[in-house]
Amino acid sequence: MLVKNNYKAIFFFLKHLWTDLFLIILYASIITTIDLYTYLHLLTIPLSITTVTGTIVALLLAFRTAQSYDRWWEARKVWGEIVNESRTLIRQVKQFFPAEDNTVTEFANRQIIWCYALSESLRKQTFSVKVQAYLDAQKISANNIPSKLLTKHSEHLKEASHNLSLDPIKQAQIDSTISRLNDSMGKCERIKNTIFPRSYSFLIHFLIYVLASILPFGLDDIFPFTEIAIAIIIPLILLAVEETAIIMQDPFENRPTDVPMTALSNTIENNIMEIITDEKVEIMAKPKSFYIN
């Protein structure tokens, strides 16, 4: 997630537009230059046609941007729920089980690893050393590691409840929290695995290029450099809006604009350690980069 508005953040955004920007500048410059020295200026397209095309593109972009932001915001809300439910789970385990029992520590460590494993799974990354070391130590292997860890939660809860004669109501409360964590994981997987329709993206991009193509022919009696500037700026703005939507539509791709799952996992780890140790945990230093991941 972007946290600073500096030149690096601007370059991150612009690097996705270099090709389109080059083609639009080249086209606008060539058409305007030819128009000055040939009879091409006799070919004009009514401004009303350009206006209608621009309106259609604007409406499609507005819908596309809204849908993309909804996906990003839903992903951020789900991870907010994960933060809350992780705290709740460890608080419940600490309150309901004896202090001398090792159950609290085991639940805490497993929940911390679950958060990191979920974030890395969503990003299709190789598990970090921390996560892999835990999985190897516990001999955990599965296609869906986060789901397996939640299953371990439930199995441990069942065993500990039987051995320590836990009140069934308290057991149900903890199990309900685990179920909500499972629901949050399912929401993340749904967002990750639901691909935004490519045909819709192609249509918008095509219409922007159509607008860029006909725009110079609708600008009559304008100073050449002004005509070039207008023919570049308007399509560039539309392309920038489209690229913003493309970047936001996939919030789990390990990009600077994604949901900061690693940072949130660090927050969860700090909160959990404070709950089980009753001691203040040092907060990580603010990142020097222009984003947090």
PASEBA-1860 file (N, C-alpha, C; in nm, 3 decimals):
! residues 293
1> MLVKNNYK> 0.085/-0.118/0.000/0.000/0.000/0.000/0.089/0.124/0.000 ~ 0.059/0.220/-0.086/0.137/0.343/-0.095/0.120/0.424/0.033 ~ 0.231/0.471/0.088/0.225/0.551/0.211/0.291/0.686/0.194 ~ 0.361/0.707/0.082/0.428/0.834/0.057/0.402/0.878/-0.086 ~ 0.384/1.009/-0.103/0.366/1.066/-0.236/0.498/1.128/-0.282 ~ 0.589/1.045/-0.326/0.716/1.097/-0.375/0.737/1.053/-0.520 ~ 0.853/1.086/-0.572/0.879/1.059/-0.714/0.879/0.911/-0.746 ~ 0.915/0.825/-0.648/0.916/0.681/-0.673/0.774/0.629/-0.696
9> AIFFFLKH> 0.679/0.682/-0.618/0.541/0.641/-0.637/0.489/0.686/-0.773 ~ 0.531/0.805/-0.817/0.489/0.855/-0.947/0.547/0.770/-1.059 ~ 0.677/0.735/-1.046/0.741/0.654/-1.149/0.682/0.513/-1.154 ~ 0.643/0.460/-1.036/0.579/0.328/-1.034/0.452/0.331/-1.118 ~ 0.378/0.440/-1.109/0.253/0.450/-1.184/0.280/0.474/-1.332 ~ 0.375/0.564/-1.362/0.399/0.602/-1.501/0.462/0.490/-1.583 ~ 0.535/0.400/-1.515/0.603/0.295/-1.592/0.504/0.202/-1.662 ~ 0.377/0.201/-1.615/0.275/0.121/-1.681/0.216/0.191/-1.803
17> LWTDLFLI> 0.254/0.320/-1.820/0.193/0.398/-1.928/0.293/0.438/-2.036 ~ 0.420/0.397/-2.020/0.522/0.443/-2.116/0.487/0.407/-2.260 ~ 0.447/0.285/-2.283/0.418/0.242/-2.420/0.302/0.320/-2.479 ~ 0.193/0.329/-2.403/0.076/0.403/-2.452/0.111/0.550/-2.473 ~ 0.186/0.608/-2.380/0.222/0.749/-2.392/0.307/0.773/-2.516 ~ 0.402/0.683/-2.543/0.487/0.698/-2.661/0.405/0.690/-2.790 ~ 0.314/0.594/-2.799/0.233/0.578/-2.919/0.142/0.698/-2.943 ~ 0.083/0.751/-2.835/-0.008/0.865/-2.849/0.070/0.990/-2.892
25> ILYASIIT> 0.187/1.013/-2.830/0.268/1.129/-2.868/0.312/1.118/-3.014 ~ 0.355/0.999/-3.052/0.399/0.977/-3.190/0.285/1.002/-3.289 ~ 0.169/0.947/-3.260/0.055/0.961/-3.350/0.011/1.107/-3.361 ~ -0.004/1.174/-3.246/-0.049/1.314/-3.247/0.050/1.403/-3.321 ~ 0.179/1.379/-3.301/0.281/1.461/-3.368/0.280/1.439/-3.519 ~ 0.270/1.313/-3.561/0.271/1.282/-3.705/0.148/1.340/-3.773 ~ 0.031/1.319/-3.715/-0.094/1.367/-3.777/-0.094/1.518/-3.787 ~ -0.050/1.586/-3.682/-0.049/1.733/-3.683/0.051/1.786/-3.783
33> TIDLYTYL> 0.167/1.724/-3.793/0.270/1.767/-3.888/0.222/1.747/-4.032 ~ 0.166/1.631/-4.061/0.113/1.605/-4.195/0.001/1.704/-4.229 ~ -0.079/1.735/-4.127/-0.191/1.827/-4.148/-0.143/1.965/-4.191 ~ -0.022/2.005/-4.148/0.029/2.138/-4.180/0.074/2.149/-4.325 ~ 0.122/2.038/-4.382/0.185/2.044/-4.514/0.107/1.970/-4.623 ~ -0.007/1.918/-4.592/-0.087/1.846/-4.691/-0.232/1.893/-4.681 ~ -0.315/1.826/-4.759/-0.458/1.858/-4.756/-0.533/1.776/-4.651 ~ -0.458/1.715/-4.561/-0.523/1.632/-4.459/-0.614/1.715/-4.368
41> HLLTIPLS> -0.584/1.847/-4.360/-0.666/1.932/-4.274/-0.809/1.944/-4.326 ~ -0.830/1.909/-4.455/-0.966/1.912/-4.510/-1.052/1.801/-4.453 ~ -0.985/1.696/-4.398/-1.059/1.587/-4.336/-1.090/1.625/-4.192 ~ -1.214/1.647/-4.163/-1.255/1.685/-4.028/-1.365/1.592/-3.978 ~ -1.363/1.570/-3.851/-1.465/1.488/-3.785/-1.541/1.578/-3.689 ~ -1.672/1.584/-3.699/-1.750/1.671/-3.610/-1.714/1.647/-3.463 ~ -1.702/1.757/-3.391/-1.665/1.746/-3.250/-1.770/1.669/-3.170 ~ -1.894/1.667/-3.219/-2.000/1.595/-3.148/-1.970/1.444/-3.143
49> ITTVTGTI> -1.909/1.392/-3.250/-1.874/1.250/-3.251/-1.766/1.221/-3.148 ~ -1.666/1.309/-3.142/-1.560/1.295/-3.041/-1.618/1.305/-2.901 ~ -1.714/1.395/-2.883/-1.777/1.413/-2.752/-1.853/1.289/-2.709 ~ -1.928/1.231/-2.803/-2.004/1.109/-2.771/-1.909/0.995/-2.734 ~ -1.802/0.981/-2.813/-1.704/0.875/-2.784/-1.640/0.896/-2.647 ~ -1.603/1.020/-2.618/-1.543/1.049/-2.488/-1.638/1.024/-2.373 ~ -1.767/1.053/-2.394/-1.867/1.029/-2.290/-1.883/0.880/-2.262 ~ -1.885/0.801/-2.369/-1.897/0.655/-2.353/-1.778/0.601/-2.274
57> VALLLAFR> -1.658/0.646/-2.312/-1.537/0.601/-2.243/-1.542/0.642/-2.096 ~ -1.585/0.764/-2.069/-1.590/0.813/-1.931/-1.686/0.730/-1.846 ~ -1.801/0.696/-1.903/-1.899/0.616/-1.828/-1.845/0.475/-1.799 ~ -1.782/0.415/-1.901/-1.725/0.282/-1.881/-1.612/0.285/-1.779 ~ -1.531/0.390/-1.783/-1.420/0.402/-1.688/-1.471/0.424/-1.546 ~ -1.578/0.500/-1.533/-1.635/0.525/-1.400/-1.682/0.394/-1.337 ~ -1.750/0.312/-1.417/-1.797/0.182/-1.367/-1.679/0.091/-1.335 ~ -1.579/0.090/-1.424/-1.462/0.003/-1.405/-1.386/0.041/-1.279
65> TAQSYDRW> -1.366/0.171/-1.259/-1.292/0.218/-1.142/-1.367/0.187/-1.013 ~ -1.498/0.204/-1.016/-1.579/0.176/-0.897/-1.572/0.028/-0.861 ~ -1.582/-0.059/-0.961/-1.575/-0.202/-0.935/-1.438/-0.244/-0.884 ~ -1.333/-0.186/-0.939/-1.198/-0.219/-0.896/-1.174/-0.173/-0.752 ~ -1.220/-0.054/-0.721/-1.202/-0.004/-0.584/-1.282/-0.089/-0.484 ~ -1.398/-0.133/-0.525/-1.478/-0.220/-0.437/-1.402/-0.348/-0.404 ~ -1.335/-0.405/-0.503/-1.255/-0.526/-0.479/-1.141/-0.496/-0.382 ~ -1.071/-0.386/-0.404/-0.959/-0.351/-0.316/-1.007/-0.323/-0.174
73> WEARKVWG> -1.117/-0.249/-0.164/-1.168/-0.212/-0.031/-1.223/-0.333/0.042 ~ -1.287/-0.425/-0.029/-1.335/-0.547/0.035/-1.218/-0.628/0.088 ~ -1.110/-0.636/0.010/-0.991/-0.709/0.056/-0.934/-0.645/0.182 ~ -0.931/-0.514/0.185/-0.879/-0.445/0.303/-0.970/-0.467/0.424 ~ -1.100/-0.467/0.404/-1.193/-0.492/0.514/-1.180/-0.634/0.567 ~ -1.160/-0.730/0.476/-1.143/-0.869/0.520/-1.020/-0.883/0.608 ~ -0.911/-0.817/0.569/-0.791/-0.826/0.651/-0.806/-0.749/0.782 ~ -0.890/-0.649/0.783/-0.923/-0.585/0.910/-0.996/-0.681/1.003
81> EIVNESRT> -1.084/-0.763/0.943/-1.154/-0.865/1.022/-1.056/-0.970/1.074 ~ -0.958/-1.005/0.992/-0.859/-1.104/1.035/-0.779/-1.052/1.155 ~ -0.744/-0.923/1.152/-0.673/-0.863/1.266/-0.758/-0.875/1.393 ~ -0.884/-0.839/1.382/-0.972/-0.842/1.500/-0.995/-0.984/1.551 ~ -1.022/-1.076/1.459/-1.052/-1.213/1.499/-0.928/-1.284/1.555 ~ -0.811/-1.248/1.506/-0.688/-1.307/1.560/-0.669/-1.265/1.706 ~ -0.692/-1.139/1.733/-0.684/-1.092/1.872/-0.787/-1.162/1.959 ~ -0.909/-1.172/1.905/-1.017/-1.233/1.981/-0.987/-1.379/2.013
89> LIRQVKQF> -0.935/-1.452/1.915/-0.904/-1.593/1.935/-0.806/-1.614/2.049 ~ -0.696/-1.540/2.047/-0.595/-1.558/2.151/-0.645/-1.508/2.286 ~ -0.721/-1.402/2.286/-0.779/-1.354/2.412/-0.872/-1.458/2.473 ~ -0.954/-1.522/2.389/-1.045/-1.626/2.439/-0.967/-1.746/2.493 ~ -0.867/-1.791/2.417/-0.789/-1.906/2.461/-0.719/-1.876/2.593 ~ -0.667/-1.754/2.606/-0.597/-1.718/2.729/-0.692/-1.713/2.848 ~ -0.813/-1.665/2.825/-0.910/-1.653/2.934/-0.971/-1.787/2.973 ~ -0.991/-1.874/2.875/-1.067/-1.997/2.901/-0.981/-2.115/2.945
97> FPAEDNTV> -0.850/-2.110/2.913/-0.763/-2.222/2.950/-0.672/-2.183/3.065 ~ -0.628/-2.278/3.145/-0.540/-2.250/3.259/-0.410/-2.182/3.215 ~ -0.362/-2.091/3.299/-0.241/-2.015/3.266/-0.119/-2.105/3.254 ~ -0.115/-2.212/3.335/0.003/-2.299/3.333/0.005/-2.394/3.213 ~ -0.106/-2.400/3.141/-0.112/-2.491/3.026/-0.042/-2.428/2.907 ~ 0.016/-2.511/2.819/0.089/-2.463/2.702/-0.001/-2.435/2.583 ~ -0.130/-2.452/2.601/-0.225/-2.435/2.491/-0.223/-2.294/2.435 ~ -0.214/-2.194/2.522/-0.218/-2.055/2.477/-0.101/-2.026/2.383
105> TEFANRQI> 0.018/-2.067/2.422/0.137/-2.042/2.340/0.127/-2.112/2.206 ~ 0.079/-2.236/2.207/0.068/-2.311/2.081/-0.034/-2.246/1.988 ~ -0.148/-2.205/2.043/-0.248/-2.135/1.961/-0.190/-2.005/1.906 ~ -0.119/-1.931/1.989/-0.063/-1.802/1.947/0.036/-1.820/1.834 ~ 0.129/-1.914/1.849/0.229/-1.936/1.744/0.164/-1.981/1.614 ~ 0.064/-2.069/1.626/-0.003/-2.119/1.506/-0.080/-2.008/1.436 ~ -0.143/-1.921/1.513/-0.220/-1.813/1.453/-0.129/-1.712/1.384 ~ -0.015/-1.684/1.443/0.082/-1.595/1.380/0.129/-1.652/1.246
113> IWCYALSE> 0.164/-1.779/1.247/0.208/-1.844/1.123/0.095/-1.849/1.021 ~ -0.028/-1.867/1.068/-0.142/-1.871/0.976/-0.154/-1.739/0.899 ~ -0.136/-1.628/0.967/-0.148/-1.497/0.901/-0.041/-1.480/0.794 ~ 0.083/-1.514/0.828/0.190/-1.503/0.729/0.169/-1.602/0.614 ~ 0.129/-1.724/0.647/0.108/-1.825/0.543/-0.005/-1.784/0.449 ~ -0.111/-1.725/0.502/-0.222/-1.682/0.418/-0.178/-1.571/0.323 ~ -0.105/-1.473/0.375/-0.060/-1.362/0.291/0.033/-1.412/0.180 ~ 0.122/-1.504/0.214/0.216/-1.555/0.114/0.147/-1.648/0.014
121> SLRKQTFS> 0.047/-1.721/0.057/-0.030/-1.806/-0.034/-0.109/-1.722/-0.134 ~ -0.170/-1.614/-0.086/-0.247/-1.527/-0.174/-0.158/-1.462/-0.280 ~ -0.034/-1.435/-0.243/0.060/-1.374/-0.337/0.134/-1.477/-0.422 ~ 0.104/-1.605/-0.400/0.170/-1.712/-0.475/0.322/-1.710/-0.453 ~ 0.362/-1.677/-0.332/0.504/-1.673/-0.298/0.548/-1.802/-0.231 ~ 0.676/-1.829/-0.240/0.734/-1.937/-0.162/0.729/-1.897/-0.014 ~ 0.697/-1.991/0.071/0.685/-1.958/0.212/0.816/-1.904/0.266 ~ 0.805/-1.805/0.353/0.923/-1.746/0.416/0.990/-1.848/0.507
129> VKVQAYLD> 1.112/-1.816/0.548/1.188/-1.906/0.636/1.113/-1.930/0.766 ~ 1.051/-1.825/0.817/0.977/-1.836/0.944/0.862/-1.934/0.932 ~ 0.784/-1.921/0.826/0.669/-2.009/0.806/0.714/-2.152/0.778 ~ 0.812/-2.167/0.690/0.857/-2.301/0.652/0.919/-2.374/0.771 ~ 0.990/-2.302/0.856/1.051/-2.365/0.974/0.942/-2.419/1.067 ~ 0.834/-2.344/1.083/0.724/-2.390/1.168/0.657/-2.513/1.106 ~ 0.633/-2.509/0.977/0.567/-2.622/0.910/0.652/-2.748/0.919 ~ 0.783/-2.731/0.904/0.873/-2.847/0.913/0.875/-2.903/1.056
137> AQKISANN> 0.879/-2.812/1.153/0.885/-2.855/1.293/0.758/-2.929/1.333 ~ 0.643/-2.884/1.281/0.515/-2.945/1.315/0.475/-3.055/1.217 ~ 0.560/-3.077/1.115/0.534/-3.179/1.014/0.398/-3.159/0.947 ~ 0.374/-3.035/0.904/0.248/-2.999/0.839/0.271/-2.989/0.689 ~ 0.190/-3.061/0.613/0.201/-3.059/0.468/0.061/-3.066/0.408 ~ 0.033/-2.978/0.314/-0.100/-2.976/0.251/-0.095/-2.883/0.130 ~ -0.192/-2.898/0.041/-0.203/-2.807/-0.072/-0.248/-2.668/-0.028 ~ -0.333/-2.665/0.074/-0.380/-2.538/0.128/-0.334/-2.529/0.273
145> IPSKLLTK> -0.217/-2.471/0.293/-0.157/-2.465/0.427/-0.241/-2.382/0.525 ~ -0.290/-2.264/0.487/-0.373/-2.188/0.582/-0.494/-2.267/0.631 ~ -0.561/-2.339/0.539/-0.676/-2.420/0.579/-0.633/-2.531/0.675 ~ -0.517/-2.590/0.648/-0.466/-2.697/0.735/-0.435/-2.644/0.875 ~ -0.384/-2.523/0.884/-0.353/-2.464/1.014/-0.480/-2.438/1.094 ~ -0.586/-2.395/1.027/-0.713/-2.376/1.097/-0.769/-2.510/1.144 ~ -0.749/-2.613/1.064/-0.790/-2.748/1.106/-0.713/-2.790/1.231 ~ -0.584/-2.756/1.236/-0.504/-2.785/1.354/-0.556/-2.709/1.476
153> HSEHLKEA> -0.603/-2.587/1.453/-0.668/-2.511/1.561/-0.785/-2.591/1.618 ~ -0.871/-2.637/1.529/-0.992/-2.708/1.573/-0.957/-2.839/1.642 ~ -0.860/-2.913/1.588/-0.820/-3.039/1.651/-0.759/-3.016/1.789 ~ -0.679/-2.911/1.799/-0.618/-2.879/1.928/-0.724/-2.836/2.028 ~ -0.822/-2.759/1.982/-0.931/-2.715/2.069/-1.009/-2.835/2.121 ~ -1.038/-2.929/2.034/-1.112/-3.049/2.074/-1.034/-3.129/2.179 ~ -0.905/-3.147/2.153/-0.822/-3.225/2.245/-0.806/-3.155/2.380 ~ -0.777/-3.024/2.375/-0.757/-2.950/2.499/-0.887/-2.940/2.579
161> SHNLSLDP> -0.998/-2.924/2.510/-1.128/-2.915/2.580/-1.159/-3.046/2.651 ~ -1.124/-3.157/2.587/-1.149/-3.288/2.649/-1.056/-3.309/2.769 ~ -0.929/-3.275/2.753/-0.833/-3.300/2.862/-0.854/-3.208/2.981 ~ -0.898/-3.086/2.954/-0.912/-2.986/3.061/-1.057/-2.962/3.100 ~ -1.149/-3.041/3.043/-1.292/-3.030/3.074/-1.342/-2.887/3.057 ~ -1.315/-2.832/2.941/-1.359/-2.695/2.913/-1.510/-2.688/2.898 ~ -1.568/-2.580/2.949/-1.712/-2.557/2.937/-1.752/-2.560/2.789 ~ -1.856/-2.637/2.750/-1.898/-2.645/2.609/-1.932/-2.509/2.548
169> IKQAQIDS> -1.984/-2.419/2.631/-2.018/-2.285/2.578/-1.890/-2.210/2.539 ~ -1.788/-2.220/2.623/-1.661/-2.154/2.592/-1.595/-2.219/2.470 ~ -1.605/-2.349/2.460/-1.551/-2.419/2.344/-1.620/-2.373/2.217 ~ -1.752/-2.355/2.224/-1.828/-2.309/2.107/-1.789/-2.167/2.067 ~ -1.757/-2.084/2.166/-1.715/-1.947/2.135/-1.582/-1.945/2.059 ~ -1.489/-2.025/2.105/-1.360/-2.032/2.036/-1.377/-2.091/1.896 ~ -1.457/-2.194/1.885/-1.481/-2.256/1.754/-1.548/-2.158/1.659 ~ -1.635/-2.073/1.712/-1.701/-1.972/1.629/-1.599/-1.872/1.575
177> TISRLNDS> -1.501/-1.836/1.657/-1.397/-1.744/1.612/-1.313/-1.808/1.502 ~ -1.280/-1.936/1.518/-1.205/-2.007/1.414/-1.285/-2.013/1.285 ~ -1.415/-2.032/1.296/-1.502/-2.035/1.177/-1.502/-1.901/1.105 ~ -1.501/-1.793/1.180/-1.498/-1.660/1.117/-1.364/-1.636/1.047 ~ -1.255/-1.687/1.105/-1.126/-1.678/1.037/-1.129/-1.756/0.906 ~ -1.194/-1.871/0.909/-1.208/-1.952/0.788/-1.291/-1.878/0.682 ~ -1.396/-1.809/0.726/-1.478/-1.730/0.634/-1.395/-1.619/0.570 ~ -1.313/-1.553/0.651/-1.228/-1.445/0.598/-1.129/-1.500/0.495
185> MGKCERIK> -1.073/-1.616/0.524/-0.981/-1.678/0.429/-1.053/-1.709/0.298 ~ -1.175/-1.759/0.307/-1.254/-1.788/0.187/-1.284/-1.664/0.105 ~ -1.309/-1.552/0.171/-1.335/-1.426/0.100/-1.210/-1.382/0.024 ~ -1.094/-1.395/0.089/-0.969/-1.359/0.022/-0.946/-1.447/-0.100 ~ -0.971/-1.575/-0.087/-0.952/-1.667/-0.199/-1.049/-1.636/-0.312 ~ -1.170/-1.596/-0.277/-1.268/-1.560/-0.381/-1.221/-1.439/-0.460 ~ -1.171/-1.337/-0.389/-1.121/-1.218/-0.458/-1.002/-1.253/-0.545 ~ -0.912/-1.335/-0.491/-0.792/-1.372/-0.564/-0.824/-1.451/-0.691
193> NTIFPRSY> -0.919/-1.541/-0.683/-0.946/-1.635/-0.793/-1.052/-1.585/-0.890 ~ -1.116/-1.472/-0.861/-1.215/-1.416/-0.952/-1.147/-1.315/-1.042 ~ -1.130/-1.349/-1.168/-1.058/-1.263/-1.262/-1.153/-1.160/-1.321 ~ -1.108/-1.035/-1.324/-1.189/-0.930/-1.386/-1.198/-0.957/-1.536 ~ -1.317/-0.948/-1.598/-1.334/-0.983/-1.740/-1.237/-0.911/-1.832 ~ -1.156/-0.986/-1.905/-1.058/-0.928/-1.995/-1.124/-0.855/-2.111 ~ -1.239/-0.905/-2.154/-1.308/-0.841/-2.266/-1.348/-0.698/-2.233 ~ -1.384/-0.675/-2.106/-1.424/-0.541/-2.064/-1.303/-0.447/-2.069
201> SFLIHFLI> -1.187/-0.496/-2.023/-1.066/-0.415/-2.028/-1.027/-0.384/-2.172 ~ -1.038/-0.484/-2.258/-1.004/-0.463/-2.399/-1.095/-0.360/-2.463 ~ -1.223/-0.365/-2.432/-1.319/-0.270/-2.490/-1.284/-0.127/-2.450 ~ -1.256/-0.104/-2.323/-1.223/0.031/-2.277/-1.095/0.081/-2.344 ~ -0.993/-0.006/-2.346/-0.865/0.034/-2.406/-0.883/0.064/-2.555 ~ -0.963/-0.016/-2.623/-0.988/0.006/-2.766/-1.058/0.140/-2.789 ~ -1.157/0.170/-2.708/-1.231/0.296/-2.725/-1.144/0.417/-2.695 ~ -1.052/0.404/-2.600/-0.961/0.515/-2.571/-0.873/0.543/-2.693
209> YVLASILP> -0.827/0.436/-2.760/-0.745/0.454/-2.879/-0.827/0.508/-2.996 ~ -0.954/0.470/-3.002/-1.041/0.528/-3.105/-1.054/0.678/-3.082 ~ -1.076/0.717/-2.958/-1.086/0.859/-2.925/-0.957/0.933/-2.958 ~ -0.844/0.872/-2.923/-0.715/0.934/-2.952/-0.692/0.948/-3.103 ~ -0.748/0.855/-3.180/-0.730/0.857/-3.326/-0.811/0.966/-3.393 ~ -0.933/0.988/-3.348/-1.020/1.085/-3.414/-1.009/1.225/-3.355 ~ -0.950/1.237/-3.235/-0.944/1.367/-3.169/-0.871/1.474/-3.251 ~ -0.755/1.446/-3.311/-0.687/1.552/-3.388/-0.769/1.604/-3.505
217> FGLDDIFP> -0.858/1.523/-3.559/-0.938/1.566/-3.674/-1.059/1.650/-3.632 ~ -1.081/1.661/-3.504/-1.192/1.745/-3.457/-1.146/1.876/-3.400 ~ -1.013/1.901/-3.403/-0.957/2.024/-3.349/-0.919/2.116/-3.464 ~ -1.011/2.201/-3.507/-0.988/2.289/-3.622/-0.937/2.424/-3.576 ~ -0.851/2.482/-3.662/-0.802/2.619/-3.641/-0.741/2.636/-3.503 ~ -0.661/2.541/-3.463/-0.591/2.550/-3.336/-0.442/2.552/-3.364 ~ -0.368/2.627/-3.285/-0.224/2.633/-3.300/-0.167/2.491/-3.291 ~ -0.076/2.451/-3.380/-0.030/2.311/-3.387/0.016/2.252/-3.254
225> FTEIAIAI> 0.097/2.328/-3.180/0.147/2.274/-3.054/0.034/2.256/-2.953 ~ -0.063/2.344/-2.958/-0.179/2.329/-2.869/-0.260/2.207/-2.909 ~ -0.272/2.185/-3.039/-0.346/2.068/-3.088/-0.277/1.938/-3.044 ~ -0.144/1.936/-3.055/-0.070/1.818/-3.012/-0.088/1.793/-2.863 ~ -0.080/1.902/-2.785/-0.094/1.889/-2.640/-0.230/1.833/-2.601 ~ -0.336/1.885/-2.664/-0.472/1.838/-2.633/-0.489/1.692/-2.676 ~ -0.435/1.658/-2.794/-0.448/1.522/-2.845/-0.371/1.421/-2.760 ~ -0.276/1.470/-2.681/-0.199/1.382/-2.591/-0.259/1.377/-2.452
233> IIPLILLA> -0.293/1.491/-2.398/-0.336/1.500/-2.258/-0.467/1.427/-2.233 ~ -0.567/1.447/-2.320/-0.698/1.386/-2.296/-0.691/1.233/-2.296 ~ -0.632/1.169/-2.400/-0.620/1.022/-2.393/-0.533/0.975/-2.277 ~ -0.429/1.053/-2.244/-0.340/1.013/-2.134/-0.415/1.011/-2.002 ~ -0.501/1.109/-1.980/-0.580/1.112/-1.857/-0.670/0.989/-1.849 ~ -0.735/0.956/-1.960/-0.823/0.839/-1.962/-0.744/0.710/-1.940 ~ -0.626/0.701/-2.000/-0.542/0.582/-1.980/-0.494/0.572/-1.835 ~ -0.467/0.687/-1.774/-0.423/0.686/-1.634/-0.534/0.637/-1.542
241> VEETAIIM> -0.657/0.679/-1.570/-0.770/0.632/-1.491/-0.789/0.482/-1.510 ~ -0.775/0.437/-1.635/-0.789/0.293/-1.662/-0.680/0.213/-1.590 ~ -0.557/0.263/-1.592/-0.447/0.192/-1.527/-0.466/0.188/-1.375 ~ -0.522/0.294/-1.320/-0.553/0.295/-1.177/-0.650/0.183/-1.142 ~ -0.752/0.167/-1.226/-0.849/0.060/-1.203/-0.784/-0.077/-1.216 ~ -0.695/-0.094/-1.315/-0.628/-0.222/-1.335/-0.542/-0.257/-1.214 ~ -0.472/-0.159/-1.162/-0.383/-0.183/-1.048/-0.464/-0.221/-0.924 ~ -0.579/-0.156/-0.903/-0.657/-0.181/-0.782/-0.737/-0.310/-0.786
249> QDPFENRP> -0.766/-0.361/-0.906/-0.860/-0.472/-0.917/-0.804/-0.603/-0.860 ~ -0.672/-0.614/-0.849/-0.608/-0.735/-0.795/-0.525/-0.696/-0.673 ~ -0.583/-0.702/-0.553/-0.516/-0.650/-0.434/-0.419/-0.747/-0.368 ~ -0.396/-0.865/-0.429/-0.307/-0.964/-0.367/-0.195/-1.005/-0.462 ~ -0.135/-0.910/-0.533/-0.035/-0.942/-0.634/0.106/-0.897/-0.595 ~ 0.128/-0.863/-0.469/0.261/-0.822/-0.420/0.313/-0.700/-0.494 ~ 0.226/-0.601/-0.511/0.264/-0.474/-0.572/0.253/-0.364/-0.468 ~ 0.317/-0.248/-0.489/0.311/-0.140/-0.391/0.170/-0.094/-0.357
257> TDVPMTAL> 0.075/-0.113/-0.449/-0.062/-0.067/-0.425/-0.151/-0.173/-0.360 ~ -0.097/-0.291/-0.331/-0.178/-0.400/-0.277/-0.212/-0.377/-0.130 ~ -0.302/-0.461/-0.081/-0.333/-0.461/0.062/-0.206/-0.502/0.137 ~ -0.165/-0.427/0.239/-0.037/-0.455/0.309/-0.048/-0.574/0.403 ~ -0.058/-0.693/0.348/-0.082/-0.812/0.430/0.035/-0.845/0.522 ~ 0.157/-0.825/0.474/0.273/-0.853/0.558/0.278/-0.758/0.677 ~ 0.252/-0.631/0.652/0.250/-0.534/0.762/0.138/-0.565/0.861 ~ 0.023/-0.606/0.810/-0.087/-0.642/0.898/-0.055/-0.768/0.977
265> SNTIENNI> 0.015/-0.863/0.915/0.057/-0.983/0.986/0.156/-0.949/1.098 ~ 0.243/-0.853/1.070/0.335/-0.806/1.175/0.259/-0.744/1.291 ~ 0.156/-0.666/1.259/0.072/-0.606/1.363/0.003/-0.713/1.446 ~ -0.050/-0.814/1.378/-0.115/-0.925/1.449/-0.016/-0.996/1.541 ~ 0.104/-1.020/1.490/0.205/-1.087/1.572/0.238/-1.006/1.697 ~ 0.256/-0.875/1.679/0.286/-0.790/1.795/0.172/-0.792/1.896 ~ 0.048/-0.781/1.846/-0.068/-0.780/1.935/-0.081/-0.911/2.011 ~ -0.061/-1.022/1.942/-0.073/-1.153/2.006/0.035/-1.172/2.112
273> MEIITDEK> 0.157/-1.132/2.081/0.264/-1.146/2.179/0.239/-1.060/2.303 ~ 0.180/-0.945/2.285/0.146/-0.861/2.400/0.035/-0.926/2.484 ~ -0.058/-0.994/2.416/-0.167/-1.059/2.489/-0.116/-1.173/2.574 ~ -0.028/-1.254/2.520/0.015/-1.375/2.593/0.128/-1.347/2.693 ~ 0.202/-1.238/2.672/0.314/-1.209/2.763/0.284/-1.096/2.861 ~ 0.177/-1.018/2.832/0.145/-0.901/2.914/0.261/-0.803/2.920 ~ 0.338/-0.800/2.813/0.450/-0.707/2.804/0.443/-0.631/2.673 ~ 0.494/-0.509/2.676/0.492/-0.426/2.557/0.592/-0.478/2.455
281> VEIMAKPK> 0.546/-0.491/2.332/0.631/-0.539/2.223/0.673/-0.420/2.138 ~ 0.801/-0.417/2.103/0.854/-0.306/2.024/0.788/-0.304/1.886 ~ 0.740/-0.187/1.845/0.676/-0.172/1.715/0.782/-0.156/1.608 ~ 0.757/-0.217/1.493/0.852/-0.208/1.382/0.867/-0.063/1.337 ~ 0.990/-0.029/1.295/1.016/0.105/1.247/0.939/0.133/1.117 ~ 0.905/0.259/1.097/0.832/0.295/0.976/0.920/0.267/0.854 ~ 0.860/0.217/0.747/0.939/0.183/0.628/0.998/0.307/0.561 ~ 1.118/0.291/0.506/1.181/0.401/0.434/1.130/0.407/0.290
289> SFYIN> 1.070/0.299/0.245/1.017/0.296/0.109/0.890/0.377/0.101 ~ 0.841/0.394/-0.021/0.718/0.472/-0.043/0.593/0.385/-0.027 ~ 0.612/0.258/0.010/0.498/0.169/0.029/0.529/0.066/0.135 ~ 0.423/0.001/0.185/0.437/-0.112/0.275/0.368/-0.231/0.210 ~ 0.421/-0.351/0.233/0.362/-0.467/0.166/0.297/-0.561/0.267
END
